[in-house]
């Protein structure tokens, strides 16, 4: 989720970056922003919010054909993982491309912790405080005292529990932390220069994803459904992060530049993403389309990028980590408040228009709260805790 946020920003041409050569070639500017990716992350975060709010407030709407795209909004997390692999590689790959350096590894992990941990702990604290409002605090296994420890250690998704605990959205942060620990190994995928080797790596990843989806014991009746979070979500994350790393290898080499930089290409690929989620052809087909979408958004410098890189969408991308992390807390507050006030589910006491109004209000509150946590927690704590990066040897 959070990997797609640049450590620092300077304006530059993505085409110019791609033309600089492969990771083992001319030194690449490590902090050149790829403008099309930040808004993409923001839109994905917003889709996750709407998906979870509708799941809670309007479950009877899931059967409506017109809402099939939102019903499969869990796939936005897969886009996060691909984006994370792509951008983390863009920023850090050269530091591990030739040899392992323990000092750079420690600096990398500290920088990633500075990015994800302060807000994670803050939101976890809100959940723990909310627990004291309940009649029997800490009795639910999903909100146990033990689970506080696994969440603080960021290991809650490391096969230590079969259920999501506390801030359910944080499962993906735990999964990404595991991937960060393995990044010096995963980044070696960028060293695959032969087309056959890259193709074999991609096919291997999709074969493992297919096995995860179709043959895992928890999905016998949901063929094609990759909505795997608790327990083995870390595998889902690692494999899709790897796809992002491989995609960045193509981007760094300038491969297929004339194809991916066209406005028509990104429109067609985005249409495939929407169609795949709406008609649910197969979740892995949509994941493949996400890889192409990231490549298109990274390469494009035309009208598509100008549309994506508007001020509103850029800000949405900036606060997307906060949006993702706070929305489940506000959903729970709303659920508890409604239970106490009316004692019945929202869909039983409101009509469609009222529900749309309530959902819109919740989204607005979540966005406002996210802007505050981004400004007051994310940015200052990241700058305070982020270590200086060692200079690369020429």
C-alpha positions in Angstrom: 0.0 0.0 0.0 2.6 2.4 1.1 5.4 1.6 -1.2 4.1 3.7 -4.0 4.9 6.9 -2.2 8.1 8.5 -3.2 10.7 9.2 -0.5 11.4 12.6 -2.0 10.1 14.5 -5.0 11.7 16.3 -7.8 10.0 16.9 -11.1 11.4 15.0 -14.1 10.5 13.3 -17.3 9.7 9.6 -17.0 10.9 9.2 -20.6 14.2 10.8 -19.6 14.5 8.4 -16.7 13.8 5.4 -18.8 16.4 6.5 -21.4 19.2 6.5 -18.8 19.7 2.8 -19.2 19.3 -0.3 -17.0 20.1 -0.6 -13.4 23.6 -1.7 -14.1 24.2 1.1 -16.5 24.3 4.9 -16.0 23.5 6.1 -12.5 19.8 6.9 -12.3 18.3 9.7 -10.3 16.8 7.8 -7.3 14.2 10.3 -6.4 12.8 11.4 -9.7 9.0 11.2 -9.3 6.9 9.3 -11.8 3.8 11.6 -11.8 1.2 9.2 -13.0 1.6 6.7 -10.2 0.7 8.8 -7.1 -2.9 9.6 -8.3 -3.3 6.0 -9.3 -2.6 5.0 -5.7 -5.2 7.6 -4.4 -7.9 6.2 -6.7 -7.2 2.7 -5.5 -7.4 3.7 -1.8 -10.8 5.5 -2.5 -12.1 2.3 -4.1 -11.1 0.3 -1.0 -13.0 2.7 1.2 -16.2 2.6 -0.9 -15.9 -1.2 -1.0 -15.7 -1.6 2.8 -18.4 1.0 3.5 -20.9 -0.6 1.1 -20.1 -4.0 2.4 -21.1 -2.7 5.9 -23.9 -0.3 5.1 -25.5 -1.7 2.0 -24.9 -5.5 1.8 -28.1 -6.1 -0.1 -26.7 -3.9 -3.0 -24.0 -6.4 -3.7 -26.3 -8.4 -5.9 -27.0 -5.5 -8.2 -25.2 -5.9 -11.5 -24.4 -2.2 -11.8 -22.2 -2.4 -8.7 -20.1 -5.4 -9.6 -17.0 -3.1 -10.1 -17.3 -1.9 -6.5 -18.1 -5.4 -5.2 -14.7 -6.5 -6.4 -12.9 -3.5 -4.9 -10.7 -5.8 -2.8 -8.6 -6.0 -6.0 -7.4 -2.5 -5.4 -5.1 -4.0 -2.8 -3.4 -6.0 -5.5 -2.8 -2.8 -7.4 -1.2 -1.4 -4.3 1.2 -4.4 -4.2 2.2 -4.1 -7.8 2.7 -0.3 -7.4 4.7 -0.9 -4.3 7.1 -3.3 -6.0 7.5 -0.9 -8.9 8.2 2.2 -6.9 10.3 0.7 -4.1 12.5 -0.7 -6.9 12.6 2.7 -8.6 13.8 4.4 -5.4 16.1 1.7 -3.9 17.1 -0.9 -6.5 20.6 0.5 -7.3 21.5 0.3 -3.6 21.2 -3.5 -3.8 21.8 -4.2 -7.5 25.5 -5.2 -7.3 26.1 -6.4 -3.7 24.5 -6.6 -0.3 25.5 -3.8 2.0 24.4 -4.2 5.7 24.5 -0.4 6.3 22.3 0.4 3.3 19.9 -2.5 4.3 19.5 -1.0 7.8 18.9 2.5 6.3 16.4 1.1 3.9 14.4 -0.7 6.7 14.5 2.4 8.9 13.2 4.5 6.1 10.4 2.1 5.4 9.5 2.0 9.2 9.5 5.8 9.3 7.0 5.7 6.4 4.6 3.0 7.8 5.0 2.7 11.5 4.0 6.0 13.2 0.5 6.1 11.6 0.0 2.3 12.2 0.7 2.7 15.9 -1.5 5.8 16.1 -4.5 4.0 14.5 -3.9 0.9 16.6 -4.0 3.2 19.7 -7.4 4.5 18.6 -8.7 1.0 18.2 -7.4 0.0 21.7 -9.0 3.2 23.2 -12.3 2.4 21.4 -12.2 -1.1 23.0 -12.9 0.4 26.4 -16.2 1.6 25.2 -17.4 -1.9 24.6 -19.3 -3.9 27.3 -16.6 -6.7 27.4 -13.3 -5.3 26.2 -10.6 -7.5 24.7 -12.8 -10.6 24.7 -13.1 -10.9 20.9 -10.1 -12.9 19.5 -9.8 -10.2 16.7 -9.2 -7.6 19.4 -7.3 -9.5 22.0 -4.3 -8.3 24.1 -2.1 -10.8 22.4 -3.0 -9.4 19.0 -1.9 -6.0 20.1 1.6 -7.4 20.4 1.6 -9.0 16.9 0.3 -5.8 15.5 3.0 -3.8 17.2 5.6 -6.2 15.8 4.0 -6.0 12.3 3.8 -9.8 12.2 0.0 -10.2 12.4 -0.2 -11.5 8.8 2.8 -13.8 9.1 0.8 -17.0 9.6 0.3 -16.3 13.3 -3.5 -16.0 13.0 -6.2 -17.2 10.8 -8.3 -14.0 11.3 -7.7 -10.3 10.8 -7.1 -8.4 14.1 -7.6 -4.8 15.3 -7.2 -2.5 12.3 -8.1 -5.1 9.6 -6.6 -3.0 6.9 -3.2 -3.2 8.5 -2.8 -6.8 7.3 -1.3 -5.5 4.1 1.2 -3.3 6.0 2.3 -6.5 7.9 2.7 -8.3 4.6 4.6 -5.4 3.0 7.0 -5.3 6.0 7.8 -8.9 5.3 8.5 -8.1 1.7 10.7 -5.1 2.7 12.8 -7.5 4.8 13.4 -9.7 1.8 13.8 -6.8 -0.7 17.6 -7.3 -1.3 16.7 -10.8 -2.6 13.5 -9.8 -4.5 15.3 -7.0 -6.3 17.5 -9.5 -8.0 14.6 -10.0 -10.4 15.7 -6.7 -12.1 18.9 -8.4 -13.1 17.1 -10.8 -15.4 18.1 -9.4 -18.8 17.2 -12.3 -21.1 13.6 -12.1 -22.4 13.1 -15.9 -21.8 14.3 -15.5 -18.1 11.9 -12.6 -17.5 9.0 -14.5 -19.1 9.8 -17.5 -17.0 9.8 -15.4 -13.8 6.4 -13.8 -14.7 4.9 -17.2 -15.6 6.2 -18.7 -12.3 4.7 -15.9 -10.3 1.3 -16.3 -12.0 1.5 -20.1 -11.5 2.1 -19.6 -7.8 -0.8 -17.1 -7.6 -3.0 -19.5 -9.4 -2.1 -22.2 -6.9 -2.8 -19.8 -4.1 -6.2 -19.0 -5.5 -7.4 -22.4 -6.7 -5.8 -25.0 -4.5 -5.5 -23.3 -1.1 -7.7 -25.0 1.5 -9.5 -21.8 2.4 -10.9 -21.1 -1.1 -12.5 -24.4 -2.3 -15.7 -22.7 -3.4 -14.4 -19.3 -4.6 -12.5 -20.2 -7.7 -10.7 -17.2 -9.1 -11.1 -15.1 -5.9 -7.8 -13.7 -4.7 -9.3 -11.9 -1.7 -6.9 -13.6 0.7 -5.9 -11.5 3.6 -5.4 -13.2 7.0 -2.9 -16.0 7.3 -1.5 -16.2 3.7 -1.9 -12.6 2.6 1.8 -12.2 2.9 2.2 -14.7 0.0 -0.2 -12.7 -2.1 1.7 -9.5 -1.4 5.2 -11.0 -2.1 4.2 -12.5 -5.4 2.5 -9.3 -6.7 5.3 -7.1 -5.3 7.6 -9.3 -7.5 5.5 -8.5 -10.5 6.0 -4.8 -9.8 9.8 -5.4 -9.6 9.8 -7.2 -12.9 7.7 -4.4 -14.5 10.2 -1.9 -13.3 12.9 -3.8 -15.0 11.1 -3.3 -18.3 10.5 0.4 -17.5 14.2 0.9 -16.6 15.3 -0.6 -19.9 12.8 1.5 -21.9 11.3 -1.7 -23.2 8.1 -1.2 -25.3 8.4 2.5 -24.7 6.5 3.5 -27.8 3.7 1.1 -26.9 3.2 2.0 -23.3 3.5 5.8 -23.6 0.5 6.1 -25.9 -2.8 7.6 -24.5 -4.8 5.0 -26.4 -2.8 2.2 -24.7 -3.6 3.4 -21.2 -7.3 3.9 -22.1 -7.5 0.4 -23.4 -5.7 -1.1 -20.4 -7.8 0.9 -18.0 -10.9 -0.3 -19.8 -9.7 -3.9 -19.4 -9.2 -3.3 -15.6 -12.7 -2.0 -15.3 -14.2 -4.8 -17.4 -12.3 -7.4 -15.5 -13.6 -6.1 -12.2 -17.1 -5.6 -13.4 -17.6 -8.9 -15.2 -15.0 -10.7 -13.0 -13.4 -12.6 -15.8 -10.8 -13.9 -13.4 -9.0 -12.1 -10.6 -5.6 -13.0 -12.0 -6.5 -11.5 -15.4 -7.2 -8.3 -13.6 -3.8 -8.5 -11.7 -2.1 -8.9 -15.1 -3.9 -5.8 -16.3 -2.7 -3.9 -13.2 0.9 -4.6 -14.2 0.2 -3.1 -17.7 -1.7 -0.2 -16.1 1.3 0.7 -13.9 3.7 0.5 -16.9 1.3 2.8 -18.9 0.9 5.3 -16.1 4.7 5.3 -15.6 5.6 5.8 -19.3 2.8 8.1 -20.4 3.5 11.8 -20.7 0.5 12.8 -22.7 -3.1 13.6 -22.0 -3.6 10.7 -19.6 -0.9 11.9 -17.3 -2.2 15.4 -17.4 -5.6 14.1 -16.4 -4.2 11.9 -13.6 -1.8 14.5 -12.4 -4.4 17.1 -11.4 -4.1 18.8 -8.0 -7.0 17.0 -6.5 -6.0 13.5 -7.6 -2.3 14.2 -6.6 -3.5 15.2 -3.1 -5.6 12.1 -2.9 -2.5 10.1 -3.7 -0.5 11.9 -1.1 -3.0 11.1 1.6 -3.8 7.6 0.3 -1.9 5.7 3.1 -3.9 7.6 5.7 -7.1 7.0 3.8 -6.4 3.3 3.8 -5.4 3.1 7.4 -8.1 5.2 9.0 -11.2 4.1 7.1 -11.9 0.9 9.0 -11.7 2.7 12.4 -14.4 5.2 11.2 -16.5 2.3 9.8 -16.4 0.7 13.3 -17.3 3.9 15.0 -20.2 4.3 12.7 -21.3 0.7 13.3 -21.2 1.1 17.1 -23.0 4.5 17.0 -25.8 3.1 14.8 -26.2 0.1 17.1 -26.6 2.3 20.1 -28.8 4.9 18.5 -31.2 2.8 16.4 -30.3 -0.8 17.3 -30.8 -1.9 13.7 -28.7 -2.1 10.5 -28.6 1.1 8.4 -30.2 -0.6 5.4 -33.3 -1.6 7.4 -34.2 2.0 8.4 -33.2 4.1 5.3 -34.0 4.2 1.7 -31.5 4.2 -1.2 -31.1 8.0 -1.4 -30.5 8.3 2.4 -27.9 5.5 2.2 -26.1 7.2 -0.6 -26.1 10.4 1.4 -24.8 8.7 4.5 -22.1 6.9 2.5 -21.0 10.1 0.9 -20.8 11.8 4.3 -18.7 8.9 5.7 -16.3 9.2 2.7 -16.0 13.0 3.3 -15.2 12.5 7.0 -12.6 9.8 6.2 -10.9 12.1 3.6 -10.9 15.0 6.1 -9.5 12.9 8.9 -6.9 11.4 6.5 -5.7 14.8 5.5 -5.2 15.6 9.2 -3.3 12.4 10.0 -1.2 12.9 6.9 -0.3 16.5 7.8 0.1 15.9 11.6 1.5 12.4 11.8 2.7 10.9 8.5 4.8 13.8 7.1 6.4 15.1 10.3 7.2 11.7 11.8 8.6 10.4 8.5 10.9 13.4 8.2 11.9 13.1 11.9 12.6 9.3 11.8 13.9 8.8 8.3 17.7 8.2 8.3 20.1 9.8 5.9 20.8 7.5 2.9 24.4 6.5 2.3 25.8 7.9 -1.0 26.1 5.4 -3.8 29.6 4.6 -5.1 30.0 5.8 -8.7 
